[in-house]
Amino acid sequence: MTITEREKALLLAIINEHIKTSRPVGSNVIVEKHLKGVSSATVRNEMVKLEVLGMIEQPHTSAGRIPTTRAYQYYVDKFLNKRGLPKIEQSKLTRVNQKHKGDNNSLIREIAKEVADMSSGAVIVGFAPRDLYYTGISNLFRQPEFETIDLVHNFSEIIDHLDDVMEELFPKIGSDIEIMVGSNNPFGVNCGALVTKYDLGGSRCGTFGILGPVRMPYERNRALLEYARQLISK
């Protein structure tokens, strides 16, 4: 797949706008907010090329475009930058760590709740392959992507079989953060997931992951997950 630098810039602008708003992105928004100095006609022509490449699509009810799952996978592979967690959020997690330090299970559960709130997503913890804890599922169902009954039903079925998913995933996850999108995501094609392993010393380890819509803010959630992992593993 060949994609020009201008097409990359346009794709990144569409993705960033879609992450923020969840709405289809039109050429006027791109010109006003992201690619100033480029004409709307040029942007529309480039959008057609991105559509042919399978990177964006046009919902039936809108003149704007939304990124495809393929585009989000490309974004994760090519555009994602590492960044630190803001100090205020570090402080919130550090306070939880100080309050529950010495009780690993309680600490991990409380950090999971805080991370779920901060990410507006769900958090799934694997203490062992079939020993699970999850929180924040209602956060997912408040996202625009989950307004359809079919999508809620499909995701509910995944939750019902979460122990099977985690048992298969548990031995595959390392200490690096793994980002899974679309068909690469065992939690479902309509979700994005970031998963890592935490280490309590000796042979004691587990998995910790954030689930959100495919449209989730991956850079921010990666920083959040990395900081949480560091606190748990201390």
CYANA upper distance limits for C-alpha pairs under 8 A (distance plus 0.5 A):
  1 MET  CA     53 LEU  CA      8.15
  3 ILE  CA      7 GLU  CA      6.60
  3 ILE  CA      8 LYS  CA      7.08
  4 THR  CA      8 LYS  CA      6.68
  5 GLU  CA      9 ALA  CA      6.73
  6 ARG  CA     10 LEU  CA      6.69
  7 GLU  CA     11 LEU  CA      6.49
  7 GLU  CA     46 GLU  CA      6.88
  7 GLU  CA     50 LEU  CA      7.62
  8 LYS  CA     12 LEU  CA      6.57
  9 ALA  CA     13 ALA  CA      6.70
 10 LEU  CA     14 ILE  CA      6.70
 10 LEU  CA     30 ILE  CA      8.29
 10 LEU  CA     35 LEU  CA      8.10
 10 LEU  CA     43 VAL  CA      8.12
 10 LEU  CA     46 GLU  CA      8.26
 10 LEU  CA     47 MET  CA      8.41
 11 LEU  CA     15 ILE  CA      6.64
 11 LEU  CA     50 LEU  CA      8.10
 11 LEU  CA     55 MET  CA      8.28
 11 LEU  CA     67 PRO  CA      8.42
 11 LEU  CA     71 ALA  CA      8.36
 12 LEU  CA     16 ASN  CA      6.56
 12 LEU  CA     75 TYR  CA      7.87
 12 LEU  CA     79 PHE  CA      8.23
 13 ALA  CA     17 GLU  CA      6.60
 13 ALA  CA     30 ILE  CA      7.29
 13 ALA  CA     34 HIS  CA      6.61
 13 ALA  CA     35 LEU  CA      8.41
 14 ILE  CA     18 HIS  CA      6.52
 14 ILE  CA     25 VAL  CA      6.79
 14 ILE  CA     30 ILE  CA      7.71
 14 ILE  CA     65 ARG  CA      8.41
 14 ILE  CA     66 ILE  CA      7.73
 14 ILE  CA     67 PRO  CA      7.52
 15 ILE  CA     19 ILE  CA      6.56
 15 ILE  CA     66 ILE  CA      8.17
 15 ILE  CA     67 PRO  CA      6.65
 15 ILE  CA     72 TYR  CA      8.05
 16 ASN  CA     20 LYS  CA      6.90
 17 GLU  CA     21 THR  CA      6.66
 17 GLU  CA     22 SER  CA      8.28
 17 GLU  CA     25 VAL  CA      7.48
 18 HIS  CA     22 SER  CA      5.31
 18 HIS  CA     23 ARG  CA      6.36
 18 HIS  CA     24 PRO  CA      7.22
 18 HIS  CA     25 VAL  CA      7.20
 18 HIS  CA     66 ILE  CA      7.29
 18 HIS  CA     67 PRO  CA      8.07
 18 HIS  CA    215 ARG  CA      7.60
 19 ILE  CA    215 ARG  CA      5.68
 19 ILE  CA    216 MET  CA      6.70
 19 ILE  CA    217 PRO  CA      6.78
 22 SER  CA    144 PRO  CA      7.68
 22 SER  CA    215 ARG  CA      7.82
 23 ARG  CA     66 ILE  CA      7.94
 24 PRO  CA     58 GLN  CA      8.31
 24 PRO  CA     59 PRO  CA      8.12
 24 PRO  CA     62 SER  CA      7.39
 24 PRO  CA     63 ALA  CA      8.23
 24 PRO  CA     64 GLY  CA      5.18
 24 PRO  CA     65 ARG  CA      5.36
 24 PRO  CA     66 ILE  CA      5.52
 25 VAL  CA     29 VAL  CA      7.23
 25 VAL  CA     30 ILE  CA      7.96
 25 VAL  CA     64 GLY  CA      5.05
 25 VAL  CA     65 ARG  CA      5.55
 25 VAL  CA     66 ILE  CA      6.77
 26 GLY  CA     30 ILE  CA      7.15
 26 GLY  CA     63 ALA  CA      7.15
 26 GLY  CA     64 GLY  CA      4.64
 26 GLY  CA     65 ARG  CA      6.87
 27 SER  CA     31 VAL  CA      6.78
 27 SER  CA     40 SER  CA      6.03
 27 SER  CA     41 ALA  CA      8.48
 27 SER  CA     43 VAL  CA      6.36
 27 SER  CA     44 ARG  CA      6.55
 27 SER  CA     64 GLY  CA      7.82
 28 ASN  CA     32 GLU  CA      6.58
 28 ASN  CA     40 SER  CA      6.52
 29 VAL  CA     33 LYS  CA      6.40
 29 VAL  CA     34 HIS  CA      8.14
 30 ILE  CA     34 HIS  CA      5.59
 30 ILE  CA     35 LEU  CA      6.37
 30 ILE  CA     36 LYS  CA      8.38
 30 ILE  CA     43 VAL  CA      8.27
 31 VAL  CA     35 LEU  CA      5.33
 31 VAL  CA     36 LYS  CA      5.55
 31 VAL  CA     37 GLY  CA      7.70
 31 VAL  CA     38 VAL  CA      6.80
 31 VAL  CA     39 SER  CA      7.33
 31 VAL  CA     40 SER  CA      6.86
 31 VAL  CA     43 VAL  CA      8.21
 32 GLU  CA     36 LYS  CA      6.48
 38 VAL  CA     42 THR  CA      7.19
 38 VAL  CA     43 VAL  CA      7.58
 39 SER  CA     43 VAL  CA      6.90
 40 SER  CA     44 ARG  CA      6.62
 41 ALA  CA     45 ASN  CA      6.77
 42 THR  CA     46 GLU  CA      6.75
 43 VAL  CA     47 MET  CA      6.56
 44 ARG  CA     48 VAL  CA      6.91
 45 ASN  CA     49 LYS  CA      7.23
 46 GLU  CA     50 LEU  CA      6.84
 47 MET  CA     51 GLU  CA      6.58
 47 MET  CA     56 ILE  CA      8.15
 48 VAL  CA     52 VAL  CA      6.81
 49 LYS  CA     53 LEU  CA      6.84
 50 LEU  CA     54 GLY  CA      6.89
 50 LEU  CA     55 MET  CA      5.83
 50 LEU  CA     56 ILE  CA      6.49
 51 GLU  CA     55 MET  CA      6.12
 51 GLU  CA     56 ILE  CA      5.38
 51 GLU  CA     57 GLU  CA      6.31
 54 GLY  CA     68 THR  CA      7.56
 54 GLY  CA     70 ARG  CA      7.56
 54 GLY  CA     71 ALA  CA      8.15
 55 MET  CA     67 PRO  CA      6.38
 55 MET  CA     68 THR  CA      5.92
 55 MET  CA     69 THR  CA      8.33
 55 MET  CA     70 ARG  CA      6.50
 55 MET  CA     71 ALA  CA      5.19
 56 ILE  CA     65 ARG  CA      6.60
 56 ILE  CA     66 ILE  CA      5.91
 56 ILE  CA     67 PRO  CA      4.77
 56 ILE  CA     68 THR  CA      5.64
 56 ILE  CA     71 ALA  CA      7.43
 57 GLU  CA     65 ARG  CA      5.89
 57 GLU  CA     66 ILE  CA      6.03
 57 GLU  CA     67 PRO  CA      6.90
 57 GLU  CA     68 THR  CA      6.99
 58 GLN  CA     62 SER  CA      7.34
 58 GLN  CA     63 ALA  CA      7.42
 58 GLN  CA     64 GLY  CA      6.75
 58 GLN  CA     65 ARG  CA      5.14
 58 GLN  CA     66 ILE  CA      6.90
 59 PRO  CA     63 ALA  CA      8.15
 59 PRO  CA     64 GLY  CA      8.02
 59 PRO  CA     65 ARG  CA      7.37
 59 PRO  CA     66 ILE  CA      8.00
 67 PRO  CA     71 ALA  CA      6.11
 67 PRO  CA     72 TYR  CA      7.36
 68 THR  CA     72 TYR  CA      7.07
 69 THR  CA     73 GLN  CA      6.77
 69 THR  CA    181 VAL  CA      7.57
 69 THR  CA    182 GLY  CA      6.32
 69 THR  CA    214 VAL  CA      7.57
 70 ARG  CA     74 TYR  CA      6.74
 70 ARG  CA    182 GLY  CA      8.30
 71 ALA  CA     75 TYR  CA      6.57
 72 TYR  CA     76 VAL  CA      6.66
 72 TYR  CA    181 VAL  CA      7.77
 72 TYR  CA    214 VAL  CA      7.76
 72 TYR  CA    215 ARG  CA      8.18
 73 GLN  CA     77 ASP  CA      6.71
 73 GLN  CA    181 VAL  CA      6.57
 73 GLN  CA    182 GLY  CA      8.27
 74 TYR  CA     78 LYS  CA      6.36
 74 TYR  CA     79 PHE  CA      8.13
 75 TYR  CA     79 PHE  CA      5.48
 75 TYR  CA     80 LEU  CA      6.91
 76 VAL  CA     80 LEU  CA      5.82
 76 VAL  CA    179 ILE  CA      8.08
 76 VAL  CA    218 TYR  CA      8.15
 80 LEU  CA    218 TYR  CA      8.12
 80 LEU  CA    219 GLU  CA      6.81
 81 ASN  CA    219 GLU  CA      6.99
 82 LYS  CA    219 GLU  CA      7.08
 82 LYS  CA    222 ARG  CA      8.34
 82 LYS  CA    223 ALA  CA      7.77
 83 ARG  CA    219 GLU  CA      7.40
 83 ARG  CA    220 ARG  CA      7.94
 83 ARG  CA    223 ALA  CA      6.62
 84 GLY  CA    223 ALA  CA      6.04
 85 LEU  CA     89 GLU  CA      7.15
 85 LEU  CA     90 GLN  CA      6.87
 85 LEU  CA    220 ARG  CA      7.75
 85 LEU  CA    223 ALA  CA      5.76
 85 LEU  CA    224 LEU  CA      6.51
 85 LEU  CA    227 TYR  CA      7.67
 86 PRO  CA     90 GLN  CA      6.82
 87 LYS  CA     91 SER  CA      6.60
 88 ILE  CA     92 LYS  CA      7.02
 89 GLU  CA     93 LEU  CA      6.95
 90 GLN  CA     94 THR  CA      6.51
 90 GLN  CA    227 TYR  CA      7.88
 91 SER  CA     95 ARG  CA      6.62
 92 LYS  CA     96 VAL  CA      7.11
 93 LEU  CA     97 ASN  CA      6.73
 93 LEU  CA    111 ILE  CA      7.10
 93 LEU  CA    114 GLU  CA      7.59
 93 LEU  CA    228 ALA  CA      7.69
 94 THR  CA     98 GLN  CA      6.67
 94 THR  CA    231 LEU  CA      7.93
 95 ARG  CA     99 LYS  CA      6.66
 96 VAL  CA    100 HIS  CA      6.78
 96 VAL  CA    107 LEU  CA      7.72
 96 VAL  CA    110 GLU  CA      7.34
 96 VAL  CA    111 ILE  CA      6.99
 97 ASN  CA    101 LYS  CA      6.02
 97 ASN  CA    107 LEU  CA      6.80
 97 ASN  CA    111 ILE  CA      7.89
 97 ASN  CA    231 LEU  CA      7.27
 97 ASN  CA    232 ILE  CA      8.24
100 HIS  CA    104 ASN  CA      8.12
100 HIS  CA    106 SER  CA      6.88
100 HIS  CA    107 LEU  CA      5.45
101 LYS  CA    107 LEU  CA      6.80
102 GLY  CA    107 LEU  CA      8.42
103 ASP  CA    107 LEU  CA      6.48
104 ASN  CA    108 ILE  CA      6.56
104 ASN  CA    232 ILE  CA      8.32
105 ASN  CA    109 ARG  CA      6.69
106 SER  CA    110 GLU  CA      6.62
107 LEU  CA    111 ILE  CA      6.59
107 LEU  CA    232 ILE  CA      7.96
108 ILE  CA    112 ALA  CA      6.51
108 ILE  CA    232 ILE  CA      7.11
109 ARG  CA    113 LYS  CA      6.84
109 ARG  CA    125 VAL  CA      8.50
109 ARG  CA    133 TYR  CA      7.95
110 GLU  CA    114 GLU  CA      6.84
111 ILE  CA    115 VAL  CA      6.55
111 ILE  CA    228 ALA  CA      7.52
112 ALA  CA    116 ALA  CA      6.56
112 ALA  CA    123 VAL  CA      6.44
112 ALA  CA    124 ILE  CA      8.15
112 ALA  CA    125 VAL  CA      8.07
112 ALA  CA    134 TYR  CA      8.37
112 ALA  CA    135 THR  CA      7.56
113 LYS  CA    117 ASP  CA      6.84
113 LYS  CA    123 VAL  CA      7.95
113 LYS  CA    135 THR  CA      6.68
113 LYS  CA    136 GLY  CA      7.54
114 GLU  CA    118 MET  CA      6.68
115 VAL  CA    119 SER  CA      6.44
115 VAL  CA    123 VAL  CA      7.67
115 VAL  CA    224 LEU  CA      7.66
115 VAL  CA    225 LEU  CA      8.21
115 VAL  CA    228 ALA  CA      8.24
116 ALA  CA    120 SER  CA      6.21
116 ALA  CA    121 GLY  CA      5.70
116 ALA  CA    122 ALA  CA      5.75
116 ALA  CA    123 VAL  CA      6.05
116 ALA  CA    135 THR  CA      7.33
116 ALA  CA    136 GLY  CA      5.85
116 ALA  CA    139 ASN  CA      8.25
116 ALA  CA    210 ILE  CA      7.90
117 ASP  CA    121 GLY  CA      7.51
117 ASP  CA    136 GLY  CA      7.61
117 ASP  CA    139 ASN  CA      8.34
119 SER  CA    210 ILE  CA      8.38
119 SER  CA    221 ASN  CA      6.91
119 SER  CA    224 LEU  CA      8.46
120 SER  CA    136 GLY  CA      8.07
120 SER  CA    139 ASN  CA      5.90
120 SER  CA    140 LEU  CA      7.65
120 SER  CA    212 GLY  CA      8.20
121 GLY  CA    136 GLY  CA      6.47
121 GLY  CA    137 ILE  CA      7.52
121 GLY  CA    139 ASN  CA      5.72
121 GLY  CA    140 LEU  CA      5.91
121 GLY  CA    210 ILE  CA      7.08
121 GLY  CA    211 LEU  CA      6.17
121 GLY  CA    212 GLY  CA      5.43
122 ALA  CA    134 TYR  CA      7.67
122 ALA  CA    135 THR  CA      6.22
122 ALA  CA    136 GLY  CA      4.68
122 ALA  CA    137 ILE  CA      5.51
122 ALA  CA    138 SER  CA      8.26
122 ALA  CA    139 ASN  CA      6.96
122 ALA  CA    140 LEU  CA      6.93
122 ALA  CA    210 ILE  CA      6.24
122 ALA  CA    211 LEU  CA      5.52
122 ALA  CA    212 GLY  CA      7.00
123 VAL  CA    134 TYR  CA      6.08
123 VAL  CA    135 THR  CA      6.00
123 VAL  CA    136 GLY  CA      6.77
123 VAL  CA    137 ILE  CA      8.37
123 VAL  CA    208 PHE  CA      7.70
123 VAL  CA    209 GLY  CA      6.03
123 VAL  CA    210 ILE  CA      5.10
123 VAL  CA    211 LEU  CA      6.60
124 ILE  CA    132 LEU  CA      7.74
124 ILE  CA    133 TYR  CA      6.43
124 ILE  CA    134 TYR  CA      4.86
124 ILE  CA    135 THR  CA      7.24
124 ILE  CA    207 THR  CA      8.49
124 ILE  CA    208 PHE  CA      6.44
124 ILE  CA    209 GLY  CA      5.76
124 ILE  CA    210 ILE  CA      7.05
124 ILE  CA    211 LEU  CA      8.16
125 VAL  CA    132 LEU  CA      6.20
125 VAL  CA    133 TYR  CA      5.63
125 VAL  CA    134 TYR  CA      6.57
125 VAL  CA    206 GLY  CA      7.79
125 VAL  CA    207 THR  CA      6.08
125 VAL  CA    208 PHE  CA      5.08
125 VAL  CA    209 GLY  CA      6.93
126 GLY  CA    130 ARG  CA      7.79
126 GLY  CA    131 ASP  CA      6.44
126 GLY  CA    132 LEU  CA      5.21
126 GLY  CA    133 TYR  CA      7.09
126 GLY  CA    166 MET  CA      7.51
126 GLY  CA    170 PHE  CA      7.90
126 GLY  CA    206 GLY  CA      5.86
126 GLY  CA    207 THR  CA      5.33
126 GLY  CA    208 PHE  CA      6.96
127 PHE  CA    131 ASP  CA      5.92
127 PHE  CA    132 LEU  CA      6.52
127 PHE  CA    133 TYR  CA      8.29
127 PHE  CA    205 CYS  CA      7.64
127 PHE  CA    206 GLY  CA      5.31
127 PHE  CA    207 THR  CA      7.25
128 ALA  CA    132 LEU  CA      7.58
128 ALA  CA    170 PHE  CA      8.09
128 ALA  CA    205 CYS  CA      8.34
128 ALA  CA    206 GLY  CA      6.57
129 PRO  CA    163 ASP  CA      7.90
129 PRO  CA    166 MET  CA      6.43
129 PRO  CA    167 GLU  CA      4.83
129 PRO  CA    168 GLU  CA      8.19
129 PRO  CA    170 PHE  CA      6.13
130 ARG  CA    163 ASP  CA      5.86
130 ARG  CA    164 ASP  CA      8.05
130 ARG  CA    166 MET  CA      7.42
130 ARG  CA    167 GLU  CA      6.34
131 ASP  CA    163 ASP  CA      8.10
132 LEU  CA    163 ASP  CA      7.55
136 GLY  CA    140 LEU  CA      7.64
137 ILE  CA    141 PHE  CA      7.22
138 SER  CA    142 ARG  CA      6.92
139 ASN  CA    143 GLN  CA      7.44
140 LEU  CA    146 PHE  CA      7.54
140 LEU  CA    212 GLY  CA      6.75
140 LEU  CA    213 PRO  CA      7.75
141 PHE  CA    146 PHE  CA      5.80
141 PHE  CA    147 GLU  CA      7.72
141 PHE  CA    152 VAL  CA      7.66
142 ARG  CA    146 PHE  CA      7.36
142 ARG  CA    147 GLU  CA      8.15
143 GLN  CA    147 GLU  CA      7.77
143 GLN  CA    213 PRO  CA      8.00
145 GLU  CA    151 LEU  CA      8.47
145 GLU  CA    213 PRO  CA      7.37
146 PHE  CA    151 LEU  CA      6.35
146 PHE  CA    152 VAL  CA      6.36
147 GLU  CA    151 LEU  CA      8.07
147 GLU  CA    152 VAL  CA      8.00
148 THR  CA    152 VAL  CA      7.02
149 ILE  CA    153 HIS  CA      6.55
150 ASP  CA    154 ASN  CA      6.61
151 LEU  CA    155 PHE  CA      6.67
151 LEU  CA    190 ASN  CA      8.45
152 VAL  CA    156 SER  CA      6.50
153 HIS  CA    157 GLU  CA      6.82
154 ASN  CA    158 ILE  CA      7.13
155 PHE  CA    159 ILE  CA      6.90
155 PHE  CA    188 GLY  CA      7.63
156 SER  CA    160 ASP  CA      6.76
157 GLU  CA    161 HIS  CA      7.01
158 ILE  CA    162 LEU  CA      6.37
158 ILE  CA    187 PHE  CA      7.01
158 ILE  CA    188 GLY  CA      7.79
161 HIS  CA    165 VAL  CA      7.15
162 LEU  CA    166 MET  CA      6.58
163 ASP  CA    167 GLU  CA      6.49
164 ASP  CA    168 GLU  CA      6.94
165 VAL  CA    169 LEU  CA      6.67
165 VAL  CA    186 PRO  CA      7.21
165 VAL  CA    187 PHE  CA      7.83
166 MET  CA    170 PHE  CA      6.05
167 GLU  CA    171 PRO  CA      8.27
168 GLU  CA    172 LYS  CA      8.20
169 LEU  CA    173 ILE  CA      7.11
170 PHE  CA    206 GLY  CA      8.16
170 PHE  CA    207 THR  CA      7.24
173 ILE  CA    178 GLU  CA      7.98
173 ILE  CA    195 VAL  CA      7.79
173 ILE  CA    196 THR  CA      6.63
173 ILE  CA    197 LYS  CA      6.60
173 ILE  CA    207 THR  CA      7.80
174 GLY  CA    196 THR  CA      6.65
174 GLY  CA    197 LYS  CA      5.92
175 SER  CA    196 THR  CA      5.98
175 SER  CA    197 LYS  CA      5.22
175 SER  CA    198 TYR  CA      7.17
176 ASP  CA    196 THR  CA      6.49
176 ASP  CA    197 LYS  CA      7.92
177 ILE  CA    194 LEU  CA      6.92
177 ILE  CA    195 VAL  CA      6.10
177 ILE  CA    196 THR  CA      5.18
177 ILE  CA    197 LYS  CA      8.34
177 ILE  CA    222 ARG  CA      7.86
177 ILE  CA    226 GLU  CA      7.97
178 GLU  CA    194 LEU  CA      6.08
178 GLU  CA    195 VAL  CA      5.78
178 GLU  CA    196 THR  CA      6.77
179 ILE  CA    192 GLY  CA      7.98
179 ILE  CA    193 ALA  CA      6.26
179 ILE  CA    194 LEU  CA      5.02
179 ILE  CA    195 VAL  CA      7.10
180 MET  CA    184 ASN  CA      6.03
180 MET  CA    185 ASN  CA      5.30
180 MET  CA    192 GLY  CA      6.39
180 MET  CA    193 ALA  CA      5.65
180 MET  CA    194 LEU  CA      6.87
181 VAL  CA    185 ASN  CA      5.69
181 VAL  CA    189 VAL  CA      7.45
181 VAL  CA    191 CYS  CA      7.17
181 VAL  CA    192 GLY  CA      5.30
181 VAL  CA    193 ALA  CA      7.10
181 VAL  CA    214 VAL  CA      7.06
182 GLY  CA    188 GLY  CA      7.35
182 GLY  CA    189 VAL  CA      4.48
182 GLY  CA    190 ASN  CA      6.73
182 GLY  CA    191 CYS  CA      7.06
182 GLY  CA    192 GLY  CA      7.34
182 GLY  CA    214 VAL  CA      7.77
183 SER  CA    188 GLY  CA      7.77
183 SER  CA    189 VAL  CA      5.68
184 ASN  CA    189 VAL  CA      8.09
185 ASN  CA    189 VAL  CA      6.65
185 ASN  CA    191 CYS  CA      7.81
185 ASN  CA    192 GLY  CA      7.44
185 ASN  CA    193 ALA  CA      7.39
187 PHE  CA    191 CYS  CA      7.39
187 PHE  CA    193 ALA  CA      8.14
190 ASN  CA    213 PRO  CA      6.92
190 ASN  CA    214 VAL  CA      6.63
191 CYS  CA    211 LEU  CA      7.16
191 CYS  CA    212 GLY  CA      6.10
191 CYS  CA    213 PRO  CA      4.97
191 CYS  CA    214 VAL  CA      5.20
192 GLY  CA    211 LEU  CA      6.38
192 GLY  CA    212 GLY  CA      5.84
192 GLY  CA    213 PRO  CA      5.94
192 GLY  CA    214 VAL  CA      4.88
192 GLY  CA    215 ARG  CA      7.91
192 GLY  CA    216 MET  CA      7.33
193 ALA  CA    209 GLY  CA      7.30
193 ALA  CA    210 ILE  CA      6.11
193 ALA  CA    211 LEU  CA      5.08
193 ALA  CA    212 GLY  CA      6.92
194 LEU  CA    209 GLY  CA      5.89
194 LEU  CA    210 ILE  CA      5.78
194 LEU  CA    211 LEU  CA      7.26
194 LEU  CA    221 ASN  CA      8.23
194 LEU  CA    222 ARG  CA      7.46
194 LEU  CA    225 LEU  CA      8.26
195 VAL  CA    207 THR  CA      7.41
195 VAL  CA    208 PHE  CA      6.22
195 VAL  CA    209 GLY  CA      4.54
195 VAL  CA    210 ILE  CA      7.01
196 THR  CA    207 THR  CA      6.20
196 THR  CA    208 PHE  CA      6.05
196 THR  CA    209 GLY  CA      6.79
196 THR  CA    225 LEU  CA      8.35
196 THR  CA    229 ARG  CA      8.12
197 LYS  CA    205 CYS  CA      7.38
197 LYS  CA    206 GLY  CA      6.09
197 LYS  CA    207 THR  CA      4.90
197 LYS  CA    208 PHE  CA      6.66
197 LYS  CA    229 ARG  CA      8.01
198 TYR  CA    205 CYS  CA      6.06
198 TYR  CA    206 GLY  CA      5.94
198 TYR  CA    207 THR  CA      6.50
198 TYR  CA    208 PHE  CA      7.50
198 TYR  CA    229 ARG  CA      6.15
198 TYR  CA    230 GLN  CA      8.27
198 TYR  CA    232 ILE  CA      7.13
198 TYR  CA    233 SER  CA      6.06
199 ASP  CA    204 ARG  CA      6.74
199 ASP  CA    205 CYS  CA      4.94
199 ASP  CA    206 GLY  CA      7.26
199 ASP  CA    232 ILE  CA      8.08
199 ASP  CA    233 SER  CA      5.47
200 LEU  CA    204 ARG  CA      5.77
200 LEU  CA    205 CYS  CA      6.14
200 LEU  CA    232 ILE  CA      7.81
200 LEU  CA    233 SER  CA      5.74
200 LEU  CA    234 LYS  CA      7.76
201 GLY  CA    205 CYS  CA      7.82
201 GLY  CA    233 SER  CA      8.26
208 PHE  CA    225 LEU  CA      8.49
208 PHE  CA    229 ARG  CA      8.16
209 GLY  CA    225 LEU  CA      7.97
210 ILE  CA    221 ASN  CA      8.07
210 ILE  CA    225 LEU  CA      7.98
212 GLY  CA    216 MET  CA      6.20
216 MET  CA    221 ASN  CA      8.50
217 PRO  CA    221 ASN  CA      6.69
218 TYR  CA    222 ARG  CA      6.37
219 GLU  CA    223 ALA  CA      6.91
220 ARG  CA    224 LEU  CA      6.74
221 ASN  CA    225 LEU  CA      6.50
222 ARG  CA    226 GLU  CA      6.52
223 ALA  CA    227 TYR  CA      6.74
224 LEU  CA    228 ALA  CA      6.73
225 LEU  CA    229 ARG  CA      6.55
226 GLU  CA    230 GLN  CA      6.76
227 TYR  CA    231 LEU  CA      6.87
228 ALA  CA    232 ILE  CA      6.75
229 ARG  CA    233 SER  CA      6.48
230 GLN  CA    234 LYS  CA      6.69
